[in-house]
């Protein structure tokens, strides 16, 4: 059901944007905390879909992840990140990591 597909996600901005110390070409850094390890992969798939959509409300481009395979098990030494551009602004979204 649709209810089962929903994940609870807590997001935080960090870096220069919330401190208002960013440069004109800086990026927006977000970290998302969730118990579902597949959430970041789902987000990447949605961003890929939006990048290909001609009816999207925002221009999404350059969607990629580090590491490339987000499905590998999480470990303390690997921070999973999805990177993209949204309306010309670089956005980095990390999962379950303090300070990105």
N, C-alpha and C positions, 0 to 999 in steps of 0.2 A: 504494500500500500504506500501511498504518498507519505503518510506519517512516519513510516519506518525508514524512509530515505532521508529524512531530515537529521542533521547532525548539529549538536550544540557546539558553537565555536566562539571563543572569546578572543577579540583582536585588540592589539595595542599599536599605536604609532611610536616609533623611537627614532633616534638620530637627530638630524638638524631641523626637521620640519616642526615638531612640537616645541622645540626650543627657540624657534624663529631665528635660527642662525644659518639658514640655507643660502646657497648661491643660486643665481638665476637658472643654471643648468643642473641643479642638484636632483637627487631622486627622492622618492617617497618610500620609506622603509616601514613595513608592517610585520608584526609577528602574530601568528594565530595559534592558540592553544586549543586542542581537541583530543578526545580519547580515541577518535577514529583515525588510524594511521593512513587510511586511503583518502582522507579529505583533501589533501594537497593535490593528489593526482586528479581528483574530481574537479577541483578548481582549475587546474591546468587545462583539462578537457573542455570546460565551459569557456575559458578564455580563448582557446583555439577556435571553438565554435563561433564566438563573437567576432574574432578576427576575420573569419571567412564570411560572416553575415553582411549582406548589403543593407539590412534594415536595423542594424545595431544603433543604439542611441549614443554610443561613444566609439571613437576610433581606437581599436585594439590592434597592436602589431608586435612583431618580434617576440612572440611567446616561446620561452624555453625554460628548462629546469636544470638545476645543478644539485645533485648529480643527475645525469640524463635519465636514469632509471629510478623514478620515485617509488617504485614498488618494492625495492629491496628493503629488508628489515631495518628499522631505525636502530641507531647505536649512538652512544654518547659522543663519538668523535666525528659524526657526520651530521651537518645541518642541511636539511633539505630546503631549497629555495626555488620559487617560481619567479622568473623575471619577465617583464613585458613593458610595453609603452602604452599608456592610456591617454588619448588626446594629446600626444606629444610629451607626456611626463613619464619618466622612467620610474617603474614601480618594482620593488623587491619584496616578496612575501615569503617569510620563513615560517617553519612549522615547529612548534613546541621547543623554542629556543629563546632564552633570555637575551636581549640585546641583539637578536638576529643571529 
